[in-house]
Amino acid sequence: MNYINDQEYKEYSVNAALNFYDNRLQFKTNLGYAEHANSSEQNNNFVGDLNMEYRFGKERNWRIRAFYFNDRTGNDASKPQQGGGVGISYQQEFNTRKDLYNSSSSKKKSKKNNKK
């Protein structure tokens, strides 16, 4: 549970994450309630982030992610920032520079061998 408190702003929120299908599908959320001391409008005090990510490929390096956020912690907390989207990404981890170099050079070698 998270609690943010300053002179003009208070927020209470909870983080949660769920994994499905052998960690291929993941849901993450940070949901909460916000109060702004100087704002007369208190129509929507909901704050939160919702994320869904699906990992695919042989090594699960490819990811499709959909997200939505509703945040009141910007420069003017009385005007919430909202947005969302969908994206696709590729992630590869390397422990050393040598691993990085060997990975890129092995791809070049395999392309040359396929042309022959």
C-alpha positions as CSV (number, residue, x, y, z in Angstrom):
1,M,0.0,0.0,0.0
2,N,1.3,3.5,-0.9
3,Y,0.6,6.8,0.8
4,I,1.7,10.2,-0.5
5,N,1.0,13.3,1.6
6,D,2.2,16.8,1.1
7,Q,0.6,20.2,1.9
8,E,-1.6,20.2,-1.2
9,Y,-2.1,16.6,-2.2
10,K,-2.9,13.2,-0.7
11,E,-3.0,9.9,-2.5
12,Y,-3.7,6.3,-1.3
13,S,-3.0,3.5,-3.6
14,V,-2.4,-0.3,-3.9
15,N,-0.1,-2.2,-6.3
16,A,-0.9,-5.6,-7.6
17,A,0.5,-8.0,-10.2
18,L,-0.9,-11.3,-11.5
19,N,0.9,-13.7,-13.9
20,F,-0.8,-16.3,-16.1
21,Y,0.2,-19.0,-18.6
22,D,3.7,-19.7,-17.2
23,N,4.4,-16.0,-16.8
24,R,3.6,-15.2,-20.5
25,L,0.6,-13.0,-19.6
26,Q,1.0,-10.4,-16.9
27,F,-1.4,-7.9,-15.4
28,K,-0.1,-5.0,-13.3
29,T,-2.1,-2.3,-11.6
30,N,-1.6,0.6,-9.2
31,L,-5.1,1.8,-8.2
32,G,-6.0,4.4,-5.7
33,Y,-7.8,7.6,-4.5
34,A,-6.4,11.1,-4.6
35,E,-7.4,14.4,-2.8
36,H,-6.3,17.8,-3.7
37,A,-6.6,20.4,-0.9
38,N,-7.0,23.5,-3.1
39,S,-9.4,22.0,-5.7
40,S,-13.1,22.7,-5.5
41,E,-13.8,20.1,-8.1
42,Q,-13.7,16.6,-6.8
43,N,-15.6,14.8,-9.6
44,N,-13.1,12.0,-10.3
45,N,-10.6,11.1,-7.6
46,F,-9.6,7.8,-9.1
47,V,-5.9,7.4,-9.9
48,G,-4.3,4.4,-11.4
49,D,-2.2,2.5,-13.9
50,L,-3.4,-0.6,-15.7
51,N,-0.9,-2.7,-17.7
52,M,-1.3,-5.9,-19.6
53,E,1.7,-7.6,-21.2
54,Y,2.0,-10.7,-23.3
55,R,5.4,-12.3,-23.9
56,F,5.9,-14.5,-27.0
57,G,8.6,-16.1,-29.1
58,K,11.0,-18.9,-28.3
59,E,12.8,-17.0,-25.6
60,R,9.9,-14.7,-24.8
61,N,11.9,-11.7,-26.0
62,W,8.9,-10.2,-27.9
63,R,6.2,-8.4,-26.0
64,I,2.9,-6.8,-26.7
65,R,1.8,-4.3,-24.1
66,A,-1.5,-2.4,-23.6
67,F,-1.7,0.3,-20.9
68,Y,-3.9,3.0,-19.5
69,F,-3.1,5.6,-16.8
70,N,-5.1,8.3,-14.9
71,D,-2.8,10.4,-12.8
72,R,-3.4,13.5,-10.6
73,T,0.2,14.1,-9.6
74,G,1.3,16.4,-12.4
75,N,2.0,20.2,-12.2
76,D,-1.7,20.9,-11.6
77,A,-3.2,18.1,-9.6
78,S,-6.7,19.4,-10.1
79,K,-6.4,18.5,-13.8
80,P,-5.7,14.8,-14.3
81,Q,-3.4,13.4,-16.9
82,Q,-4.9,10.5,-18.8
83,G,-3.7,8.3,-21.6
84,G,-3.1,4.9,-22.9
85,G,-1.8,2.9,-25.8
86,V,-0.5,-0.3,-27.3
87,G,3.0,-1.2,-28.2
88,I,5.3,-4.0,-29.3
89,S,8.9,-4.4,-28.1
90,Y,11.9,-6.7,-28.2
91,Q,14.1,-7.2,-25.1
92,Q,17.5,-8.9,-25.0
93,E,19.6,-9.1,-21.9
94,F,23.4,-9.2,-21.9
95,N,25.7,-9.7,-18.9
96,T,28.9,-8.4,-20.5
97,R,30.1,-6.4,-23.5
98,K,31.5,-9.6,-24.9
99,D,28.0,-11.2,-24.9
100,L,26.7,-8.2,-26.8
101,Y,29.4,-8.3,-29.4
102,N,29.1,-12.1,-29.9
103,S,25.4,-11.8,-30.3
104,S,25.6,-9.2,-33.1
105,S,28.5,-10.9,-34.9
106,S,26.8,-14.3,-34.8
107,K,23.8,-12.8,-36.6
108,K,26.1,-11.4,-39.3
109,K,27.8,-14.8,-39.8
110,S,24.4,-16.6,-40.1
111,K,23.3,-14.2,-42.8
112,K,26.5,-14.8,-44.8
113,N,26.1,-18.6,-44.4
114,N,22.5,-18.4,-45.6
115,K,23.5,-16.5,-48.8
116,K,26.0,-19.3,-49.8
